[in-house]
């Protein structure tokens, strides 16, 4: 699943843009996805700047399926 189709699905399901950020900086109370070629990093960023549930994925499909 490409990032574009993932965003379209979140819009279709009326999911708020505030719950995740894909290669778009850091947001509090959100899941952050960052493409660090050759892997993807996923984590939850809390209000105190803490990184929780850090995961590494080998490709875009895996990280989007995780969410």
mmCIF file of the N, C-alpha and C atoms, coordinates in Angstrom:
data_MODEL
# 
_entry.id   MODEL 
# 
loop_
_atom_site.group_PDB 
_atom_site.id 
_atom_site.type_symbol 
_atom_site.label_atom_id 
_atom_site.label_alt_id 
_atom_site.label_comp_id 
_atom_site.label_asym_id 
_atom_site.label_entity_id 
_atom_site.label_seq_id 
_atom_site.pdbx_PDB_ins_code 
_atom_site.Cartn_x 
_atom_site.Cartn_y 
_atom_site.Cartn_z 
_atom_site.occupancy 
_atom_site.B_iso_or_equiv 
_atom_site.pdbx_formal_charge 
_atom_site.auth_seq_id 
_atom_site.auth_comp_id 
_atom_site.auth_asym_id 
_atom_site.auth_atom_id 
_atom_site.pdbx_PDB_model_num 
ATOM 1   N N  . UNK A 1 1  ? 0.845   -1.174 0.000  1.00 0.00 ? 1  UNK A N  1 
ATOM 2   C CA . UNK A 1 1  ? 0.000   0.000  0.000  1.00 0.00 ? 1  UNK A CA 1 
ATOM 3   C C  . UNK A 1 1  ? 0.889   1.236  0.000  1.00 0.00 ? 1  UNK A C  1 
ATOM 4   N N  . UNK A 1 2  ? 0.645   2.126  -0.901 1.00 0.00 ? 2  UNK A N  1 
ATOM 5   C CA . UNK A 1 2  ? 1.424   3.353  -0.982 1.00 0.00 ? 2  UNK A CA 1 
ATOM 6   C C  . UNK A 1 2  ? 0.880   4.384  0.008  1.00 0.00 ? 2  UNK A C  1 
ATOM 7   N N  . UNK A 1 3  ? 1.731   5.331  0.374  1.00 0.00 ? 3  UNK A N  1 
ATOM 8   C CA . UNK A 1 3  ? 1.341   6.371  1.312  1.00 0.00 ? 3  UNK A CA 1 
ATOM 9   C C  . UNK A 1 3  ? 0.116   7.130  0.819  1.00 0.00 ? 3  UNK A C  1 
ATOM 10  N N  . UNK A 1 4  ? 0.056   7.405  -0.472 1.00 0.00 ? 4  UNK A N  1 
ATOM 11  C CA . UNK A 1 4  ? -1.077  8.149  -1.032 1.00 0.00 ? 4  UNK A CA 1 
ATOM 12  C C  . UNK A 1 4  ? -2.386  7.389  -0.831 1.00 0.00 ? 4  UNK A C  1 
ATOM 13  N N  . UNK A 1 5  ? -2.398  6.094  -1.121 1.00 0.00 ? 5  UNK A N  1 
ATOM 14  C CA . UNK A 1 5  ? -3.631  5.314  -0.947 1.00 0.00 ? 5  UNK A CA 1 
ATOM 15  C C  . UNK A 1 5  ? -3.978  5.163  0.535  1.00 0.00 ? 5  UNK A C  1 
ATOM 16  N N  . UNK A 1 6  ? -2.959  5.123  1.408  1.00 0.00 ? 6  UNK A N  1 
ATOM 17  C CA . UNK A 1 6  ? -3.211  5.069  2.845  1.00 0.00 ? 6  UNK A CA 1 
ATOM 18  C C  . UNK A 1 6  ? -3.920  6.338  3.300  1.00 0.00 ? 6  UNK A C  1 
ATOM 19  N N  . UNK A 1 7  ? -3.445  7.489  2.839  1.00 0.00 ? 7  UNK A N  1 
ATOM 20  C CA . UNK A 1 7  ? -4.086  8.762  3.200  1.00 0.00 ? 7  UNK A CA 1 
ATOM 21  C C  . UNK A 1 7  ? -5.526  8.812  2.690  1.00 0.00 ? 7  UNK A C  1 
ATOM 22  N N  . UNK A 1 8  ? -5.755  8.315  1.491  1.00 0.00 ? 8  UNK A N  1 
ATOM 23  C CA . UNK A 1 8  ? -7.115  8.287  0.938  1.00 0.00 ? 8  UNK A CA 1 
ATOM 24  C C  . UNK A 1 8  ? -8.030  7.420  1.793  1.00 0.00 ? 8  UNK A C  1 
ATOM 25  N N  . UNK A 1 9  ? -7.517  6.291  2.293  1.00 0.00 ? 9  UNK A N  1 
ATOM 26  C CA . UNK A 1 9  ? -8.324  5.418  3.147  1.00 0.00 ? 9  UNK A CA 1 
ATOM 27  C C  . UNK A 1 9  ? -8.641  6.087  4.478  1.00 0.00 ? 9  UNK A C  1 
ATOM 28  N N  . UNK A 1 10 ? -7.680  6.809  5.045  1.00 0.00 ? 10 UNK A N  1 
ATOM 29  C CA . UNK A 1 10 ? -7.953  7.482  6.315  1.00 0.00 ? 10 UNK A CA 1 
ATOM 30  C C  . UNK A 1 10 ? -9.009  8.568  6.131  1.00 0.00 ? 10 UNK A C  1 
ATOM 31  N N  . UNK A 1 11 ? -8.972  9.267  5.007  1.00 0.00 ? 11 UNK A N  1 
ATOM 32  C CA . UNK A 1 11 ? -9.985  10.288 4.723  1.00 0.00 ? 11 UNK A CA 1 
ATOM 33  C C  . UNK A 1 11 ? -11.348 9.631  4.531  1.00 0.00 ? 11 UNK A C  1 
ATOM 34  N N  . UNK A 1 12 ? -11.388 8.540  3.772  1.00 0.00 ? 12 UNK A N  1 
ATOM 35  C CA . UNK A 1 12 ? -12.646 7.829  3.521  1.00 0.00 ? 12 UNK A CA 1 
ATOM 36  C C  . UNK A 1 12 ? -13.260 7.300  4.817  1.00 0.00 ? 12 UNK A C  1 
ATOM 37  N N  . UNK A 1 13 ? -12.415 6.906  5.768  1.00 0.00 ? 13 UNK A N  1 
ATOM 38  C CA . UNK A 1 13 ? -12.896 6.391  7.051  1.00 0.00 ? 13 UNK A CA 1 
ATOM 39  C C  . UNK A 1 13 ? -13.050 7.483  8.102  1.00 0.00 ? 13 UNK A C  1 
ATOM 40  N N  . UNK A 1 14 ? -12.908 8.724  7.676  1.00 0.00 ? 14 UNK A N  1 
ATOM 41  C CA . UNK A 1 14 ? -13.086 9.901  8.540  1.00 0.00 ? 14 UNK A CA 1 
ATOM 42  C C  . UNK A 1 14 ? -12.160 9.888  9.748  1.00 0.00 ? 14 UNK A C  1 
ATOM 43  N N  . UNK A 1 15 ? -10.948 9.399  9.551  1.00 0.00 ? 15 UNK A N  1 
ATOM 44  C CA . UNK A 1 15 ? -9.936  9.419  10.612 1.00 0.00 ? 15 UNK A CA 1 
ATOM 45  C C  . UNK A 1 15 ? -9.286  10.801 10.637 1.00 0.00 ? 15 UNK A C  1 
ATOM 46  N N  . UNK A 1 16 ? -9.041  11.298 11.810 1.00 0.00 ? 16 UNK A N  1 
ATOM 47  C CA . UNK A 1 16 ? -8.439  12.616 11.969 1.00 0.00 ? 16 UNK A CA 1 
ATOM 48  C C  . UNK A 1 16 ? -6.991  12.625 11.481 1.00 0.00 ? 16 UNK A C  1 
ATOM 49  N N  . UNK A 1 17 ? -6.570  13.731 10.890 1.00 0.00 ? 17 UNK A N  1 
ATOM 50  C CA . UNK A 1 17 ? -5.176  13.887 10.471 1.00 0.00 ? 17 UNK A CA 1 
ATOM 51  C C  . UNK A 1 17 ? -4.234  14.003 11.661 1.00 0.00 ? 17 UNK A C  1 
ATOM 52  N N  . UNK A 1 18 ? -4.777  14.240 12.835 1.00 0.00 ? 18 UNK A N  1 
ATOM 53  C CA . UNK A 1 18 ? -3.951  14.457 14.019 1.00 0.00 ? 18 UNK A CA 1 
ATOM 54  C C  . UNK A 1 18 ? -3.387  13.181 14.624 1.00 0.00 ? 18 UNK A C  1 
ATOM 55  N N  . UNK A 1 19 ? -3.870  12.014 14.231 1.00 0.00 ? 19 UNK A N  1 
ATOM 56  C CA . UNK A 1 19 ? -3.436  10.786 14.892 1.00 0.00 ? 19 UNK A CA 1 
ATOM 57  C C  . UNK A 1 19 ? -2.158  10.203 14.307 1.00 0.00 ? 19 UNK A C  1 
ATOM 58  N N  . UNK A 1 20 ? -1.732  10.680 13.117 1.00 0.00 ? 20 UNK A N  1 
ATOM 59  C CA . UNK A 1 20 ? -0.473  10.173 12.573 1.00 0.00 ? 20 UNK A CA 1 
ATOM 60  C C  . UNK A 1 20 ? 0.206   11.220 11.701 1.00 0.00 ? 20 UNK A C  1 
ATOM 61  N N  . UNK A 1 21 ? 1.493   11.024 11.502 1.00 0.00 ? 21 UNK A N  1 
ATOM 62  C CA . UNK A 1 21 ? 2.297   11.898 10.653 1.00 0.00 ? 21 UNK A CA 1 
ATOM 63  C C  . UNK A 1 21 ? 3.214   11.001 9.828  1.00 0.00 ? 21 UNK A C  1 
ATOM 64  N N  . UNK A 1 22 ? 3.136   11.138 8.505  1.00 0.00 ? 22 UNK A N  1 
ATOM 65  C CA . UNK A 1 22 ? 3.955   10.318 7.621  1.00 0.00 ? 22 UNK A CA 1 
ATOM 66  C C  . UNK A 1 22 ? 4.944   11.223 6.905  1.00 0.00 ? 22 UNK A C  1 
ATOM 67  N N  . UNK A 1 23 ? 6.215   11.144 7.310  1.00 0.00 ? 23 UNK A N  1 
ATOM 68  C CA . UNK A 1 23 ? 7.269   11.992 6.738  1.00 0.00 ? 23 UNK A CA 1 
ATOM 69  C C  . UNK A 1 23 ? 6.883   13.465 6.757  1.00 0.00 ? 23 UNK A C  1 
ATOM 70  N N  . UNK A 1 24 ? 6.222   13.871 7.835  1.00 0.00 ? 24 UNK A N  1 
ATOM 71  C CA . UNK A 1 24 ? 5.717   15.239 7.890  1.00 0.00 ? 24 UNK A CA 1 
ATOM 72  C C  . UNK A 1 24 ? 5.971   15.878 9.247  1.00 0.00 ? 24 UNK A C  1 
ATOM 73  N N  . UNK A 1 25 ? 7.074   15.560 9.859  1.00 0.00 ? 25 UNK A N  1 
ATOM 74  C CA . UNK A 1 25 ? 7.409   16.160 11.139 1.00 0.00 ? 25 UNK A CA 1 
ATOM 75  C C  . UNK A 1 25 ? 6.764   15.447 12.315 1.00 0.00 ? 25 UNK A C  1 
ATOM 76  N N  . UNK A 1 26 ? 6.956   16.026 13.489 1.00 0.00 ? 26 UNK A N  1 
ATOM 77  C CA . UNK A 1 26 ? 6.506   15.411 14.732 1.00 0.00 ? 26 UNK A CA 1 
ATOM 78  C C  . UNK A 1 26 ? 5.259   16.126 15.236 1.00 0.00 ? 26 UNK A C  1 
ATOM 79  N N  . UNK A 1 27 ? 4.285   15.341 15.709 1.00 0.00 ? 27 UNK A N  1 
ATOM 80  C CA . UNK A 1 27 ? 3.081   15.858 16.348 1.00 0.00 ? 27 UNK A CA 1 
ATOM 81  C C  . UNK A 1 27 ? 2.947   15.164 17.697 1.00 0.00 ? 27 UNK A C  1 
ATOM 82  N N  . UNK A 1 28 ? 2.496   15.890 18.705 1.00 0.00 ? 28 UNK A N  1 
ATOM 83  C CA . UNK A 1 28 ? 2.229   15.273 20.000 1.00 0.00 ? 28 UNK A CA 1 
ATOM 84  C C  . UNK A 1 28 ? 0.987   14.397 19.911 1.00 0.00 ? 28 UNK A C  1 
ATOM 85  N N  . UNK A 1 29 ? 0.952   13.351 20.723 1.00 0.00 ? 29 UNK A N  1 
ATOM 86  C CA . UNK A 1 29 ? -0.164  12.405 20.771 1.00 0.00 ? 29 UNK A CA 1 
ATOM 87  C C  . UNK A 1 29 ? -0.436  11.792 19.405 1.00 0.00 ? 29 UNK A C  1 
ATOM 88  N N  . UNK A 1 30 ? 0.588   11.393 18.694 1.00 0.00 ? 30 UNK A N  1 
ATOM 89  C CA . UNK A 1 30 ? 0.401   10.853 17.344 1.00 0.00 ? 30 UNK A CA 1 
ATOM 90  C C  . UNK A 1 30 ? 1.420   9.755  17.048 1.00 0.00 ? 30 UNK A C  1 
ATOM 91  N N  . UNK A 1 31 ? 1.046   8.887  16.112 1.00 0.00 ? 31 UNK A N  1 
ATOM 92  C CA . UNK A 1 31 ? 1.985   7.909  15.576 1.00 0.00 ? 31 UNK A CA 1 
ATOM 93  C C  . UNK A 1 31 ? 2.792   8.588  14.481 1.00 0.00 ? 31 UNK A C  1 
ATOM 94  N N  . UNK A 1 32 ? 4.097   8.439  14.545 1.00 0.00 ? 32 UNK A N  1 
ATOM 95  C CA . UNK A 1 32 ? 5.001   9.077  13.595 1.00 0.00 ? 32 UNK A CA 1 
ATOM 96  C C  . UNK A 1 32 ? 5.633   7.991  12.730 1.00 0.00 ? 32 UNK A C  1 
ATOM 97  N N  . UNK A 1 33 ? 5.598   8.188  11.423 1.00 0.00 ? 33 UNK A N  1 
ATOM 98  C CA . UNK A 1 33 ? 6.233   7.280  10.473 1.00 0.00 ? 33 UNK A CA 1 
ATOM 99  C C  . UNK A 1 33 ? 7.278   8.067  9.703  1.00 0.00 ? 33 UNK A C  1 
ATOM 100 N N  . UNK A 1 34 ? 8.504   7.564  9.706  1.00 0.00 ? 34 UNK A N  1 
ATOM 101 C CA . UNK A 1 34 ? 9.602   8.264  9.043  1.00 0.00 ? 34 UNK A CA 1 
ATOM 102 C C  . UNK A 1 34 ? 10.344  7.291  8.132  1.00 0.00 ? 34 UNK A C  1 
ATOM 103 N N  . UNK A 1 35 ? 10.581  7.726  6.912  1.00 0.00 ? 35 UNK A N  1 
ATOM 104 C CA . UNK A 1 35 ? 11.309  6.909  5.935  1.00 0.00 ? 35 UNK A CA 1 
ATOM 105 C C  . UNK A 1 35 ? 12.796  7.229  6.029  1.00 0.00 ? 35 UNK A C  1 
ATOM 106 N N  . UNK A 1 36 ? 13.554  6.329  6.666  1.00 0.00 ? 36 UNK A N  1 
ATOM 107 C CA . UNK A 1 36 ? 15.009  6.440  6.734  1.00 0.00 ? 36 UNK A CA 1 
ATOM 108 C C  . UNK A 1 36 ? 15.566  5.389  5.791  1.00 0.00 ? 36 UNK A C  1 
ATOM 109 N N  . UNK A 1 37 ? 15.686  5.706  4.541  1.00 0.00 ? 37 UNK A N  1 
ATOM 110 C CA . UNK A 1 37 ? 16.145  4.727  3.555  1.00 0.00 ? 37 UNK A CA 1 
ATOM 111 C C  . UNK A 1 37 ? 17.301  3.929  4.143  1.00 0.00 ? 37 UNK A C  1 
ATOM 112 N N  . UNK A 1 38 ? 17.297  2.662  4.197  1.00 0.00 ? 38 UNK A N  1 
ATOM 113 C CA . UNK A 1 38 ? 16.412  1.690  3.565  1.00 0.00 ? 38 UNK A CA 1 
ATOM 114 C C  . UNK A 1 38 ? 15.300  1.173  4.470  1.00 0.00 ? 38 UNK A C  1 
ATOM 115 N N  . UNK A 1 39 ? 15.040  1.775  5.634  1.00 0.00 ? 39 UNK A N  1 
ATOM 116 C CA . UNK A 1 39 ? 13.999  1.254  6.509  1.00 0.00 ? 39 UNK A CA 1 
ATOM 117 C C  . UNK A 1 39 ? 13.036  2.366  6.934  1.00 0.00 ? 39 UNK A C  1 
ATOM 118 N N  . UNK A 1 40 ? 11.919  1.954  7.519  1.00 0.00 ? 40 UNK A N  1 
ATOM 119 C CA . UNK A 1 40 ? 10.931  2.879  8.055  1.00 0.00 ? 40 UNK A CA 1 
ATOM 120 C C  . UNK A 1 40 ? 10.925  2.751  9.566  1.00 0.00 ? 40 UNK A C  1 
ATOM 121 N N  . UNK A 1 41 ? 10.720  3.875  10.245 1.00 0.00 ? 41 UNK A N  1 
ATOM 122 C CA . UNK A 1 41 ? 10.641  3.897  11.701 1.00 0.00 ? 41 UNK A CA 1 
ATOM 123 C C  . UNK A 1 41 ? 9.234   4.336  12.089 1.00 0.00 ? 41 UNK A C  1 
ATOM 124 N N  . UNK A 1 42 ? 8.663   3.657  13.065 1.00 0.00 ? 42 UNK A N  1 
ATOM 125 C CA . UNK A 1 42 ? 7.332   3.985  13.558 1.00 0.00 ? 42 UNK A CA 1 
ATOM 126 C C  . UNK A 1 42 ? 7.408   4.112  15.072 1.00 0.00 ? 42 UNK A C  1 
ATOM 127 N N  . UNK A 1 43 ? 6.791   5.165  15.615 1.00 0.00 ? 43 UNK A N  1 
ATOM 128 C CA . UNK A 1 43 ? 6.736   5.323  17.058 1.00 0.00 ? 43 UNK A CA 1 
ATOM 129 C C  . UNK A 1 43 ? 5.598   6.249  17.442 1.00 0.00 ? 43 UNK A C  1 
ATOM 130 N N  . UNK A 1 44 ? 5.227   6.199  18.726 1.00 0.00 ? 44 UNK A N  1 
ATOM 131 C CA . UNK A 1 44 ? 4.212   7.097  19.262 1.00 0.00 ? 44 UNK A CA 1 
ATOM 132 C C  . UNK A 1 44 ? 4.941   8.192  20.020 1.00 0.00 ? 44 UNK A C  1 
ATOM 133 N N  . UNK A 1 45 ? 4.576   9.437  19.754 1.00 0.00 ? 45 UNK A N  1 
ATOM 134 C CA . UNK A 1 45 ? 5.221   10.595 20.370 1.00 0.00 ? 45 UNK A CA 1 
ATOM 135 C C  . UNK A 1 45 ? 4.250   11.198 21.373 1.00 0.00 ? 45 UNK A C  1 
ATOM 136 N N  . UNK A 1 46 ? 4.609   11.175 22.664 1.00 0.00 ? 46 UNK A N  1 
ATOM 137 C CA . UNK A 1 46 ? 3.690   11.679 23.680 1.00 0.00 ? 46 UNK A CA 1 
ATOM 138 C C  . UNK A 1 46 ? 3.903   13.164 23.970 1.00 0.00 ? 46 UNK A C  1 
ATOM 139 N N  . UNK A 1 47 ? 3.076   13.700 24.869 1.00 0.00 ? 47 UNK A N  1 
ATOM 140 C CA . UNK A 1 47 ? 3.080   15.139 25.151 1.00 0.00 ? 47 UNK A CA 1 
ATOM 141 C C  . UNK A 1 47 ? 4.361   15.628 25.820 1.00 0.00 ? 47 UNK A C  1 
ATOM 142 N N  . UNK A 1 48 ? 5.120   14.731 26.420 1.00 0.00 ? 48 UNK A N  1 
ATOM 143 C CA . UNK A 1 48 ? 6.367   15.112 27.080 1.00 0.00 ? 48 UNK A CA 1 
ATOM 144 C C  . UNK A 1 48 ? 7.581   14.895 26.194 1.00 0.00 ? 48 UNK A C  1 
ATOM 145 N N  . UNK A 1 49 ? 7.347   14.548 24.935 1.00 0.00 ? 49 UNK A N  1 
ATOM 146 C CA . UNK A 1 49 ? 8.445   14.329 24.003 1.00 0.00 ? 49 UNK A CA 1 
ATOM 147 C C  . UNK A 1 49 ? 9.026   12.932 24.065 1.00 0.00 ? 49 UNK A C  1 
ATOM 148 N N  . UNK A 1 50 ? 8.332   12.044 24.761 1.00 0.00 ? 50 UNK A N  1 
ATOM 149 C CA . UNK A 1 50 ? 8.797   10.666 24.868 1.00 0.00 ? 50 UNK A CA 1 
ATOM 150 C C  . UNK A 1 50 ? 8.450   9.852  23.633 1.00 0.00 ? 50 UNK A C  1 
ATOM 151 N N  . UNK A 1 51 ? 9.362   8.974  23.260 1.00 0.00 ? 51 UNK A N  1 
ATOM 152 C CA . UNK A 1 51 ? 9.141   8.079  22.125 1.00 0.00 ? 51 UNK A CA 1 
ATOM 153 C C  . UNK A 1 51 ? 8.763   6.708  22.681 1.00 0.00 ? 51 UNK A C  1 
ATOM 154 N N  . UNK A 1 52 ? 7.596   6.229  22.283 1.00 0.00 ? 52 UNK A N  1 
ATOM 155 C CA . UNK A 1 52 ? 7.067   4.957  22.766 1.00 0.00 ? 52 UNK A CA 1 
ATOM 156 C C  . UNK A 1 52 ? 6.792   4.025  21.593 1.00 0.00 ? 52 UNK A C  1 
ATOM 157 N N  . UNK A 1 53 ? 6.854   2.725  21.853 1.00 0.00 ? 53 UNK A N  1 
ATOM 158 C CA . UNK A 1 53 ? 6.528   1.702  20.850 1.00 0.00 ? 53 UNK A CA 1 
ATOM 159 C C  . UNK A 1 53 ? 7.333   1.865  19.565 1.00 0.00 ? 53 UNK A C  1 
ATOM 160 N N  . UNK A 1 54 ? 8.618   2.026  19.691 1.00 0.00 ? 54 UNK A N  1 
ATOM 161 C CA . UNK A 1 54 ? 9.495   2.177  18.526 1.00 0.00 ? 54 UNK A CA 1 
ATOM 162 C C  . UNK A 1 54 ? 9.578   0.865  17.755 1.00 0.00 ? 54 UNK A C  1 
ATOM 163 N N  . UNK A 1 55 ? 9.327   0.934  16.457 1.00 0.00 ? 55 UNK A N  1 
ATOM 164 C CA . UNK A 1 55 ? 9.400   -0.229 15.573 1.00 0.00 ? 55 UNK A CA 1 
ATOM 165 C C  . UNK A 1 55 ? 10.140  0.148  14.302 1.00 0.00 ? 55 UNK A C  1 
ATOM 166 N N  . UNK A 1 56 ? 10.875  -0.803 13.752 1.00 0.00 ? 56 UNK A N  1 
ATOM 167 C CA . UNK A 1 56 ? 11.544  -0.613 12.467 1.00 0.00 ? 56 UNK A CA 1 
ATOM 168 C C  . UNK A 1 56 ? 10.951  -1.588 11.460 1.00 0.00 ? 56 UNK A C  1 
ATOM 169 N N  . UNK A 1 57 ? 10.745  -1.109 10.247 1.00 0.00 ? 57 UNK A N  1 
ATOM 170 C CA . UNK A 1 57 ? 10.164  -1.921 9.180  1.00 0.00 ? 57 UNK A CA 1 
ATOM 171 C C  . UNK A 1 57 ? 11.039  -1.819 7.946  1.00 0.00 ? 57 UNK A C  1 
ATOM 172 N N  . UNK A 1 58 ? 11.029  -2.870 7.155  1.00 0.00 ? 58 UNK A N  1 
ATOM 173 C CA . UNK A 1 58 ? 11.909  -2.899 5.985  1.00 0.00 ? 58 UNK A CA 1 
ATOM 174 C C  . UNK A 1 58 ? 11.327  -2.206 4.764  1.00 0.00 ? 58 UNK A C  1 
ATOM 175 N N  . UNK A 1 59 ? 10.004  -1.999 4.746  1.00 0.00 ? 59 UNK A N  1 
ATOM 176 C CA . UNK A 1 59 ? 9.422   -1.319 3.585  1.00 0.00 ? 59 UNK A CA 1 
ATOM 177 C C  . UNK A 1 59 ? 8.141   -0.576 3.959  1.00 0.00 ? 59 UNK A C  1 
ATOM 178 N N  . UNK A 1 60 ? 7.658   0.217  3.034  1.00 0.00 ? 60 UNK A N  1 
ATOM 179 C CA . UNK A 1 60 ? 6.489   1.064  3.250  1.00 0.00 ? 60 UNK A CA 1 
ATOM 180 C C  . UNK A 1 60 ? 5.225   0.245  3.516  1.00 0.00 ? 60 UNK A C  1 
ATOM 181 N N  . UNK A 1 61 ? 5.055   -0.853 2.807  1.00 0.00 ? 61 UNK A N  1 
ATOM 182 C CA . UNK A 1 61 ? 3.866   -1.691 2.989  1.00 0.00 ? 61 UNK A CA 1 
ATOM 183 C C  . UNK A 1 61 ? 3.752   -2.210 4.419  1.00 0.00 ? 61 UNK A C  1 
ATOM 184 N N  . UNK A 1 62 ? 4.858   -2.657 4.975  1.00 0.00 ? 62 UNK A N  1 
ATOM 185 C CA . UNK A 1 62 ? 4.845   -3.201 6.335  1.00 0.00 ? 62 UNK A CA 1 
ATOM 186 C C  . UNK A 1 62 ? 4.441   -2.152 7.360  1.00 0.00 ? 62 UNK A C  1 
ATOM 187 N N  . UNK A 1 63 ? 4.993   -0.963 7.242  1.00 0.00 ? 63 UNK A N  1 
ATOM 188 C CA . UNK A 1 63 ? 4.706   0.074  8.232  1.00 0.00 ? 63 UNK A CA 1 
ATOM 189 C C  . UNK A 1 63 ? 3.258   0.550  8.124  1.00 0.00 ? 63 UNK A C  1 
ATOM 190 N N  . UNK A 1 64 ? 2.726   0.649  6.926  1.00 0.00 ? 64 UNK A N  1 
ATOM 191 C CA . UNK A 1 64 ? 1.336   1.082  6.770  1.00 0.00 ? 64 UNK A CA 1 
ATOM 192 C C  . UNK A 1 64 ? 0.370   -0.010 7.211  1.00 0.00 ? 64 UNK A C  1 
ATOM 193 N N  . UNK A 1 65 ? 0.712   -1.268 6.991  1.00 0.00 ? 65 UNK A N  1 
ATOM 194 C CA . UNK A 1 65 ? -0.115  -2.372 7.479  1.00 0.00 ? 65 UNK A CA 1 
ATOM 195 C C  . UNK A 1 65 ? -0.117  -2.414 9.006  1.00 0.00 ? 65 UNK A C  1 
ATOM 196 N N  . UNK A 1 66 ? 0.985   -2.034 9.622  1.00 0.00 ? 66 UNK A N  1 
ATOM 197 C CA . UNK A 1 66 ? 1.091   -2.005 11.078 1.00 0.00 ? 66 UNK A CA 1 
ATOM 198 C C  . UNK A 1 66 ? 0.059   -1.048 11.675 1.00 0.00 ? 66 UNK A C  1 
ATOM 199 N N  . UNK A 1 67 ? -0.111  0.102  11.045 1.00 0.00 ? 67 UNK A N  1 
ATOM 200 C CA . UNK A 1 67 ? -1.097  1.057  11.548 1.00 0.00 ? 67 UNK A CA 1 
ATOM 201 C C  . UNK A 1 67 ? -2.493  0.539  11.335 1.00 0.00 ? 67 UNK A C  1 
# 
